[in-house]
Amino acid sequence: MTRPAALERVPAPLLAVAAIVSVQFGAALARTHFDALGPLGAAALRLGFGALVLLLVFRPRVGGWPRRTWLGVVLLGAALAGMNLLIYLAIDVVPLGVAVTLEFLGPLTVALVQTRRFVDAAWAVLALAGVVVLGLDSSGATPLLGVLLALGAGAFWAGYIVANASLGRGDDSLGGLAVAMTVAAVIVVPLGVGDAASAVSADPSLLLVFLIVAVLTSALPYSLEMVALRRLPTRVFGVLSSLGPATAALAGLVVLGQALGARELVALALVTAASVGVTATACRPRRDGPLVEPPPT
């Protein structure tokens, strides 16, 4: 895929931040239509259109792929399916900022297990403290189901990182991602096609809305990140990715009117600080690659 010359002139950190904003505001836009579609219907449309957009944009060349590559793509697709499905179910129950904060524990865990230093244990304790703060709520404002769904999405996100790393970083890595997104769509679309079909028959404009959601959460951020990562140290990229929970909280406030309380904000701050800390203090890996993969939600 040819990189637009205009993007090459934009500072790489700005591209990375723009990708984060695009993903989280795209998720918030999808959430505004849960009343019509439900989370399953929304996930089905998002992944269906997402797969279509990525296939058209990145045009994967699958001829000659070895069996190992296909296995990696299928595993990556399964991780994408679980991650997207569970995070949509989670944000139907808890605020977007809370869900993404908990989900972010997945890539944070992957970053932590790569090292064995005391300082990393300290970051892990700080992240755990964020989860405990959320769990201390006695009013029921943060339903346990939503917490578990978000943590499950984080586990699948961790699986996505491992599967993505196993595929390597060849010239057609984004083509592999497009095929993996298609696998995810094959898994999730049947679960939500009934809800999606009913809602779309009543309001066909939902097709356009979720085409926009697919662009905001797939083609646009992946393209921006692809350009940014060619010019940005991976450690810096990891730190910038840690802005995801805060950006999700902002998107939830602006788009959904979800104002977080002091307890949720403290939890968000603790998890974000742990993620920034573990990335900023990490030893440089032997193979160049992001310590925290960009969110494909």
Helices and strands as residue ranges (DSSP letters): H 5-8, H 12-31, H 34-58, H 67-91, H 96-103, H 105-113, H 118-135, H 144-167, H 173-202, H 205-214, I 215-219, H 220-229, H 234-241, H 244-256, H 262-280
